Amino acid sequence: MFTVAPKHIFIALCSLFLFYTVSIYTRTYNYNHNKEMQLKLAGKGKLVWPKYNCQSCHQIYGLGGYLGPDLTNIYSHPKKGNQYIRTMLKSGIRQMPAFELEEDEINALLEFLKSTDASGNADPSQFTVNEFGLTETNEN
Ligand code: HEC
């Protein structure tokens, strides 16, 4: 009959612990400074969005007011994008008010809209509302 002495279990566990600890502390991280800065800026933009009440008229991922269009994917829209959004913010049009944003607020907001664009697709034409008021995608 094969038996294992408690001291061998102890030694095995200690070696595993040491091996794991060394492997954790000697691991190299692929730290991406640029990505980190982009995320920080997008985080600031996420706060600029409610500061100027954009959500009262616009939707992100289909959520928000309905006076203006959904802006989730405006950043990658072939005819719109970065410069178009800047111009729209500065000059406004019809019910879209002109805003006097600081340059760094605009940059943060644009980074936020870039991140919503990269993370989701909220084309309202792809949704229908069912009898319970819930949305369903049309791509089934
Ligand atoms: C009072 C309501 C209102 C508020 C607040 C508002 N918008 Fe608008 N926005 C509109 C309307 C309405 C339009 C559509 C204008 C048109 O084409 O007639 C629009 C259009 C836009 C467009 C162009 C959309 C497109 O597809 O052409 C962008 C970009 C935009 N708004 C960004 C913003 C941002 C960013 C904020 C917050 C800083 C904001 N808006 C706040 C009403 C608003």
py3Dmol code that shows the C-alpha trace and the ligand (Angstrom):
import py3Dmol

protein = """\
ATOM      1  CA  MET A   1       0.000   0.000   0.000  1.00  0.00           C
ATOM      2  CA  PHE A   2       1.333   3.403  -1.026  1.00  0.00           C
ATOM      3  CA  THR A   3       1.266   6.022   1.740  1.00  0.00           C
ATOM      4  CA  VAL A   4       2.454   9.606   1.741  1.00  0.00           C
ATOM      5  CA  ALA A   5       3.960  11.068   4.866  1.00  0.00           C
ATOM      6  CA  PRO A   6       2.502  14.415   5.993  1.00  0.00           C
ATOM      7  CA  LYS A   7       5.936  16.006   5.797  1.00  0.00           C
ATOM      8  CA  HIS A   8       6.133  15.151   2.070  1.00  0.00           C
ATOM      9  CA  ILE A   9       2.757  16.806   1.459  1.00  0.00           C
ATOM     10  CA  PHE A  10       4.037  19.839   3.357  1.00  0.00           C
ATOM     11  CA  ILE A  11       7.229  19.979   1.303  1.00  0.00           C
ATOM     12  CA  ALA A  12       5.270  19.564  -1.949  1.00  0.00           C
ATOM     13  CA  LEU A  13       2.871  22.406  -1.033  1.00  0.00           C
ATOM     14  CA  CYS A  14       5.756  24.688  -0.008  1.00  0.00           C
ATOM     15  CA  SER A  15       7.525  24.041  -3.312  1.00  0.00           C
ATOM     16  CA  LEU A  16       4.349  24.758  -5.256  1.00  0.00           C
ATOM     17  CA  PHE A  17       3.883  27.977  -3.308  1.00  0.00           C
ATOM     18  CA  LEU A  18       7.466  29.054  -4.004  1.00  0.00           C
ATOM     19  CA  PHE A  19       7.263  28.135  -7.657  1.00  0.00           C
ATOM     20  CA  TYR A  20       3.986  30.060  -8.073  1.00  0.00           C
ATOM     21  CA  THR A  21       5.288  33.110  -6.182  1.00  0.00           C
ATOM     22  CA  VAL A  22       8.467  33.279  -8.259  1.00  0.00           C
ATOM     23  CA  SER A  23       6.497  32.882 -11.493  1.00  0.00           C
ATOM     24  CA  ILE A  24       4.116  35.716 -10.512  1.00  0.00           C
ATOM     25  CA  TYR A  25       6.857  38.159  -9.501  1.00  0.00           C
ATOM     26  CA  THR A  26       9.086  37.476 -12.481  1.00  0.00           C
ATOM     27  CA  ARG A  27       6.277  37.756 -15.018  1.00  0.00           C
ATOM     28  CA  THR A  28       6.711  40.556 -17.562  1.00  0.00           C
ATOM     29  CA  TYR A  29       3.711  42.685 -18.369  1.00  0.00           C
ATOM     30  CA  ASN A  30       3.059  44.093 -21.784  1.00  0.00           C
ATOM     31  CA  TYR A  31       2.190  47.498 -20.400  1.00  0.00           C
ATOM     32  CA  ASN A  32       0.688  49.773 -23.003  1.00  0.00           C
ATOM     33  CA  HIS A  33       0.989  53.397 -21.871  1.00  0.00           C
ATOM     34  CA  ASN A  34      -0.904  54.764 -24.872  1.00  0.00           C
ATOM     35  CA  LYS A  35      -3.871  52.495 -24.287  1.00  0.00           C
ATOM     36  CA  GLU A  36      -3.942  53.507 -20.621  1.00  0.00           C
ATOM     37  CA  MET A  37      -4.024  57.216 -21.537  1.00  0.00           C
ATOM     38  CA  GLN A  38      -6.787  56.617 -24.083  1.00  0.00           C
ATOM     39  CA  LEU A  39      -8.898  54.830 -21.458  1.00  0.00           C
ATOM     40  CA  LYS A  40      -8.361  57.668 -18.973  1.00  0.00           C
ATOM     41  CA  LEU A  41      -9.425  60.236 -21.554  1.00  0.00           C
ATOM     42  CA  ALA A  42     -12.505  58.191 -22.514  1.00  0.00           C
ATOM     43  CA  GLY A  43     -13.363  58.017 -18.784  1.00  0.00           C
ATOM     44  CA  LYS A  44     -13.218  61.826 -18.591  1.00  0.00           C
ATOM     45  CA  GLY A  45     -15.397  62.061 -21.702  1.00  0.00           C
ATOM     46  CA  LYS A  46     -17.942  59.809 -20.056  1.00  0.00           C
ATOM     47  CA  LEU A  47     -18.320  62.558 -17.420  1.00  0.00           C
ATOM     48  CA  VAL A  48     -18.472  65.382 -19.988  1.00  0.00           C
ATOM     49  CA  TRP A  49     -21.463  63.617 -21.585  1.00  0.00           C
ATOM     50  CA  PRO A  50     -23.829  64.085 -18.576  1.00  0.00           C
ATOM     51  CA  LYS A  51     -22.215  67.416 -17.585  1.00  0.00           C
ATOM     52  CA  TYR A  52     -23.738  69.005 -20.711  1.00  0.00           C
ATOM     53  CA  ASN A  53     -26.823  66.793 -20.682  1.00  0.00           C
ATOM     54  CA  CYS A  54     -26.118  65.182 -24.044  1.00  0.00           C
ATOM     55  CA  GLN A  55     -28.141  62.171 -22.837  1.00  0.00           C
ATOM     56  CA  SER A  56     -31.319  64.262 -22.583  1.00  0.00           C
ATOM     57  CA  CYS A  57     -31.482  64.411 -26.394  1.00  0.00           C
ATOM     58  CA  HIS A  58     -29.125  61.638 -27.593  1.00  0.00           C
ATOM     59  CA  GLN A  59     -28.832  57.889 -27.032  1.00  0.00           C
ATOM     60  CA  ILE A  60     -25.754  55.755 -26.435  1.00  0.00           C
ATOM     61  CA  TYR A  61     -26.376  52.029 -27.035  1.00  0.00           C
ATOM     62  CA  GLY A  62     -30.021  53.027 -27.660  1.00  0.00           C
ATOM     63  CA  LEU A  63     -30.458  54.642 -24.210  1.00  0.00           C
ATOM     64  CA  GLY A  64     -31.199  58.327 -23.752  1.00  0.00           C
ATOM     65  CA  GLY A  65     -33.490  61.036 -25.069  1.00  0.00           C
ATOM     66  CA  TYR A  66     -34.969  60.886 -28.564  1.00  0.00           C
ATOM     67  CA  LEU A  67     -34.824  64.463 -29.808  1.00  0.00           C
ATOM     68  CA  GLY A  68     -31.434  63.879 -31.441  1.00  0.00           C
ATOM     69  CA  PRO A  69     -29.959  60.756 -33.098  1.00  0.00           C
ATOM     70  CA  ASP A  70     -28.152  57.839 -31.413  1.00  0.00           C
ATOM     71  CA  LEU A  71     -24.433  58.660 -31.242  1.00  0.00           C
ATOM     72  CA  THR A  72     -22.994  55.219 -30.406  1.00  0.00           C
ATOM     73  CA  ASN A  73     -21.446  54.696 -33.832  1.00  0.00           C
ATOM     74  CA  ILE A  74     -21.119  58.243 -35.096  1.00  0.00           C
ATOM     75  CA  TYR A  75     -17.321  58.147 -34.683  1.00  0.00           C
ATOM     76  CA  SER A  76     -16.835  55.572 -37.445  1.00  0.00           C
ATOM     77  CA  HIS A  77     -19.627  56.851 -39.678  1.00  0.00           C
ATOM     78  CA  PRO A  78     -18.044  57.285 -43.140  1.00  0.00           C
ATOM     79  CA  LYS A  79     -19.482  60.788 -43.641  1.00  0.00           C
ATOM     80  CA  LYS A  80     -19.255  61.994 -40.045  1.00  0.00           C
ATOM     81  CA  GLY A  81     -16.537  61.140 -37.491  1.00  0.00           C
ATOM     82  CA  ASN A  82     -14.113  63.302 -35.523  1.00  0.00           C
ATOM     83  CA  GLN A  83     -14.148  66.640 -37.407  1.00  0.00           C
ATOM     84  CA  TYR A  84     -17.891  66.489 -38.005  1.00  0.00           C
ATOM     85  CA  ILE A  85     -18.613  65.987 -34.278  1.00  0.00           C
ATOM     86  CA  ARG A  86     -16.258  68.878 -33.384  1.00  0.00           C
ATOM     87  CA  THR A  87     -18.024  71.182 -35.808  1.00  0.00           C
ATOM     88  CA  MET A  88     -21.445  70.075 -34.612  1.00  0.00           C
ATOM     89  CA  LEU A  89     -20.490  70.827 -30.996  1.00  0.00           C
ATOM     90  CA  LYS A  90     -19.140  74.267 -31.824  1.00  0.00           C
ATOM     91  CA  SER A  91     -21.823  75.486 -34.191  1.00  0.00           C
ATOM     92  CA  GLY A  92     -24.933  73.411 -33.457  1.00  0.00           C
ATOM     93  CA  ILE A  93     -27.780  73.074 -35.948  1.00  0.00           C
ATOM     94  CA  ARG A  94     -31.563  73.484 -35.569  1.00  0.00           C
ATOM     95  CA  GLN A  95     -32.462  71.992 -32.115  1.00  0.00           C
ATOM     96  CA  MET A  96     -28.848  70.925 -31.502  1.00  0.00           C
ATOM     97  CA  PRO A  97     -27.418  73.705 -29.326  1.00  0.00           C
ATOM     98  CA  ALA A  98     -23.914  75.133 -29.860  1.00  0.00           C
ATOM     99  CA  PHE A  99     -21.747  74.327 -26.824  1.00  0.00           C
ATOM    100  CA  GLU A 100     -18.827  76.305 -25.488  1.00  0.00           C
ATOM    101  CA  LEU A 101     -16.699  73.345 -24.451  1.00  0.00           C
ATOM    102  CA  GLU A 102     -13.057  73.546 -23.412  1.00  0.00           C
ATOM    103  CA  GLU A 103     -10.680  71.970 -25.937  1.00  0.00           C
ATOM    104  CA  ASP A 104      -9.788  69.167 -23.491  1.00  0.00           C
ATOM    105  CA  GLU A 105     -13.477  68.470 -22.872  1.00  0.00           C
ATOM    106  CA  ILE A 106     -14.000  68.077 -26.622  1.00  0.00           C
ATOM    107  CA  ASN A 107     -11.006  65.725 -26.884  1.00  0.00           C
ATOM    108  CA  ALA A 108     -12.286  63.653 -23.950  1.00  0.00           C
ATOM    109  CA  LEU A 109     -15.795  63.519 -25.407  1.00  0.00           C
ATOM    110  CA  LEU A 110     -14.421  62.392 -28.771  1.00  0.00           C
ATOM    111  CA  GLU A 111     -12.380  59.650 -27.105  1.00  0.00           C
ATOM    112  CA  PHE A 112     -15.534  58.554 -25.246  1.00  0.00           C
ATOM    113  CA  LEU A 113     -17.522  58.410 -28.501  1.00  0.00           C
ATOM    114  CA  LYS A 114     -14.640  56.486 -30.094  1.00  0.00           C
ATOM    115  CA  SER A 115     -14.830  53.942 -27.273  1.00  0.00           C
ATOM    116  CA  THR A 116     -18.620  53.526 -27.506  1.00  0.00           C
ATOM    117  CA  ASP A 117     -18.170  52.995 -31.227  1.00  0.00           C
ATOM    118  CA  ALA A 118     -15.545  50.324 -30.669  1.00  0.00           C
ATOM    119  CA  SER A 119     -17.600  48.504 -28.029  1.00  0.00           C
ATOM    120  CA  GLY A 120     -21.093  48.336 -29.474  1.00  0.00           C
ATOM    121  CA  ASN A 121     -23.490  48.790 -32.320  1.00  0.00           C
ATOM    122  CA  ALA A 122     -26.738  50.602 -31.683  1.00  0.00           C
ATOM    123  CA  ASP A 123     -28.318  51.151 -35.051  1.00  0.00           C
ATOM    124  CA  PRO A 124     -31.980  51.722 -34.088  1.00  0.00           C
ATOM    125  CA  SER A 125     -33.107  50.246 -37.430  1.00  0.00           C
ATOM    126  CA  GLN A 126     -31.852  46.863 -36.177  1.00  0.00           C
ATOM    127  CA  PHE A 127     -34.303  46.830 -33.264  1.00  0.00           C
ATOM    128  CA  THR A 128     -38.041  46.371 -32.961  1.00  0.00           C
ATOM    129  CA  VAL A 129     -40.040  46.902 -29.790  1.00  0.00           C
ATOM    130  CA  ASN A 130     -42.223  43.941 -28.764  1.00  0.00           C
ATOM    131  CA  GLU A 131     -45.582  44.037 -26.955  1.00  0.00           C
ATOM    132  CA  PHE A 132     -43.827  44.154 -23.559  1.00  0.00           C
ATOM    133  CA  GLY A 133     -41.883  47.274 -24.514  1.00  0.00           C
ATOM    134  CA  LEU A 134     -38.626  45.280 -24.782  1.00  0.00           C
ATOM    135  CA  THR A 135     -36.292  45.600 -27.750  1.00  0.00           C
ATOM    136  CA  GLU A 136     -35.422  42.679 -29.996  1.00  0.00           C
ATOM    137  CA  THR A 137     -32.740  42.622 -32.671  1.00  0.00           C
ATOM    138  CA  ASN A 138     -33.925  41.994 -36.200  1.00  0.00           C
ATOM    139  CA  GLU A 139     -30.949  39.864 -37.183  1.00  0.00           C
ATOM    140  CA  ASN A 140     -32.307  36.510 -35.920  1.00  0.00           C
TER     141      ASN A 140
END
"""
ligand_1 = """\
43
HEC
C -31.574 70.036 -26.678
C -31.246 68.723 -27.185
C -29.811 68.393 -27.481
C -28.745 68.393 -26.633
C -28.719 68.743 -25.153
C -27.625 67.903 -27.391
N -27.983 67.669 -28.689
Fe -26.801 66.989 -30.186
N -28.356 67.095 -31.488
C -29.644 67.427 -31.158
C -30.495 67.317 -32.343
C -31.975 67.564 -32.395
C -29.638 66.917 -33.400
C -30.024 66.709 -34.867
C -29.814 68.047 -35.561
C -30.331 68.031 -36.981
O -29.650 67.431 -37.818
O -31.370 68.634 -37.193
C -28.303 66.773 -32.840
C -27.191 66.394 -33.547
C -25.969 66.089 -32.980
C -24.846 65.539 -33.695
C -24.828 65.175 -35.179
C -25.488 63.825 -35.302
C -25.557 63.287 -36.701
O -25.737 62.067 -36.840
O -25.457 64.066 -37.653
C -23.842 65.346 -32.780
C -22.452 64.777 -33.045
C -24.339 65.804 -31.508
N -25.614 66.253 -31.651
C -23.593 65.747 -30.340
C -24.073 66.220 -29.112
C -23.281 66.200 -27.909
C -21.887 65.620 -27.787
C -24.038 66.779 -26.950
C -23.625 67.089 -25.516
C -22.457 67.931 -25.365
C -25.312 67.134 -27.541
N -25.279 66.776 -28.852
C -26.351 67.728 -26.874
C -30.095 67.803 -29.911
C -29.320 67.949 -28.788
"""
view = py3Dmol.view(width=600, height=400)
view.addModel(protein, "pdb")
view.setStyle({"model": 0}, {"cartoon": {"style": "trace"}})
view.addModel(ligand_1, "xyz")
view.setStyle({"model": 1}, {"stick": {}})
view.zoomTo()
view.show()
